[in-house]
Amino acid sequence: MKADDARQREDGRLMERIARGEPDAWREMVDKELSGACSLAGRLLHDAAEAEEVVQEAFAALHGTAPHWREEACVATWLYRVVRNRCLDRLRRTREETGLEGYAEQPSSWGNPDEALQAKERHCGLETALQALPERWRSAILLVYHLDRSGEEAAQILGVTPEALESLLGRAKRRLRELLWSRRGDL
């Protein structure tokens, strides 16, 4: 709890500086939170341009809340919730199936082409399995295991209790195992 309290106080001071119009404060906030917000949006939307727009909108909204910021909130929790909700809104609006199109390819660091191909197949298999999960399960997995958010923070972002988050994670991991196990026969 103490780490979260310290982060809330730090965020509160930073938001006060932003509200006063200090450009260095805004740069500090962007440097602190941009990577995680982009990662979350990119993983949910699989479209770099859409993800960038969502993150820009979320940061604009964050900037607008600076004068009214309450110190008892963590900026990352608030920002990730806005990013997630805006991504879901876009997905609902377009009602398109999201696949791996537009997903940035990982550069290969292996010298052996067979190893690179196997690694790429594993990566694509995991991404395909993640996309097959219900959105709440996928969001829980991404927040906790990809963005390294604490259980409490991930629960706040998703708007559930920590116990409900554990349940979401448990079901998501079981389903991922099933999907990945069934895919083994396809390789």
Disulfide bonds with the S-S distance in Angstrom:
none
